[in-house]
Amino acid sequence: MSRIGKKPIEIPEGVKIEISDREIKVTGPKGELKQAMHPEIKVEVKDNLVLVAPRAELSKRGRGLWGLYRALISNMVEGVSKGFEKKLEIEGVGFKANVDGEYLVLNLGFTNPIKIKKIDGVDFLVEKNLITVSGANKERVGHIAALIRIQKKAEPYKGKGIKYQGEKIRRKEGKKVVASSK
């Protein structure tokens, strides 16, 4: 039995859920999200709660999908009501970022600036050395944040680069000069 799959999902005010045979659509103040459903999983709405269950007897695949789809639907409900955001810090002399229309432009010490195109439903906000990626879809927000971070990961010697806010960089010691005694 799936411990996560058994938990019901509360529907906050202002969020509307529509269920068809193969798709679930969640609409709220922050937008609209759709998710294709697997045939082994059934979803129903009762008394302002969303219940997820397997259709037939539990197969190994059905058990795994049960918890997965419950988590996906929960993230959709939270995304359209509150939204998700990831914050990244830029550290380094001359490293900067700015928003130019549909692009986030990163100057990270390379010859040319790096341009990252905004995808549907994701917004960028830049304040000094802090980049905020926000949106209703948790997967897209995390993907874009990871794409930004991988452009110049924080290195372990001086900590220069891009890191998530609150991320601890494990620092290394530099080379030590060996004193020669004659």
N, C-alpha and C positions, 0 to 999 in steps of 0.2 A: 504494500500500500504506500502511496506517495504522501509523505507528511505535508509537503508544500501543496500538492494538488488538492488535498482535502479542505484547505482553508478557503472560505468564501471571500469574495472581493466586494467591498462596500462601494457603492456608486455615489460619489459626491454630488451635491446640488449643481445643476447646470450641465451635467454630463449625460449624454444620450447614447444608448447602445442598441445597435440593430444587428440581428443575427440572421444570416441566410444559411443555405445548405453548406457551402464551402467557404464562407467569408464572414468575418466579424468586422463591423464598422463602429468606431467610437468617435463621437463628436463632442467638443467642449469649447470653452472660451479661448483656448490656445490653438485650436485647429481641429483637424480631422485625420484619423489614422485608420488604415485598413490592414487586416491580416488574413491570409489564406489559412483555412483550417484543415487539419489532417482528418481523413475519414474515420479513424479510430477514436476520435475525441468528440464529445458532445458538450455544448455550452448552452446554459439556460439562465434566464433572469427571473428571480423570484423575490418578492418583498424587498426591492432595492438592493439585492445582492446578486452577484454573478457566481454561478456554480459550474465548475468544470469537472467532468467525469469521463471515464472511458466508455465506449459504446457497448462492448461485449465483455466476456471474461478477460482478465488481465493477461496479456502477453508481455513478454519482456520489452518489446518495442512500445507497447501501450503504456506501460508504467513510466518509461522515460519521457514519453510525449505528454503524459498527463501533467507532470510537474512543470515541464517546459512551457506548455501553452497557458497554464495558470500564471506563470511568471510573465510571459509576454503580454497577456491581457492586463495584468496588474500594472505593468510599465506603461501600457497604452492609456489606461485610465488616469494614472498619475501624470503622464505627459500632457494630456489635453486639459487637465485641471490646473496643475502647478507649473509644469515644464521642467526641463533639465538644463544644467549648465556645468561646464568644466572651465576652470581657470588655469592659465599657463603663465609662468613668469619667464621673462627674458633677462639674462644676466650676462654682461660683457660690455667692454668699451666699444662704442659705435654700433652696437646691436640695437635695432629698433624695428617697430612694426607700425603700419597704418592701414586704414581701410580706404580703398580707391574704387568706389562703385561696387561692382560685383566681386572684387578681388580683395584678398588680404595680402598686402605686400610686405615681405620680410627682408630686411637688410641684415645679413648675418656674417659679413666679412668676406663673402664670395665676390667674384667679379661682377656678376649680375644679381639683381634682386630676385627673390623667389616669389612667384605669384600663385596663390591658392584660390581657386574659384569657389564661390559660395554655392552650396547645393540647396535644393528646394527645402524650405522649412528650417534652415539653420542660419543664425545671425552671428555676426562678429561685432565685438566692441573692444576698442583699444584705449587704455588709459596708461600713459607713461610706459612702464615695462610690464604691464599686465594685459593679457589677451583673454577675453571672455567669449566662449563659444556656447550659444544657447539655442534651444529649440524644443519641440514637443516629442520628437522621436529619439529615444535614448541611444539606439544603435548608431544613428547618423551623427549625433553630437559626439559620441565617443570616437567614432571613426575619424571625423575631421580633427578632433583634438589630438589624436594619435598621429595623424598625417602632419600636423603642424610640428609636433614634438620631434618627429623623426628627422626633420630637416636639419637640425643641429642639436643632438642630445647633449645634455650637460656633461662635460668631461670631468674625470675624477681628480685632476690635479689642481685646477683653479676654480672649478665649478661653473665655467662659462658655457652658455648655451641655453636651451629651452627646457624647462621642467614644469611638472604639474605643481600647483600651489600646495605647499605643505609636504612635498616629496623631499626626502632626505637623500642627499648625494653622498655616497661613501667615498671619503677622500683618501688619496694615497699620498705618501711622502715622495718628494722628488729625489733625484740622485744625490747622494752624499759624497762630498769630496773627502777622499782618504788622505789624512795628513801623513806625509812621508817624513820619517825621522832618520836623519843621518848623523 
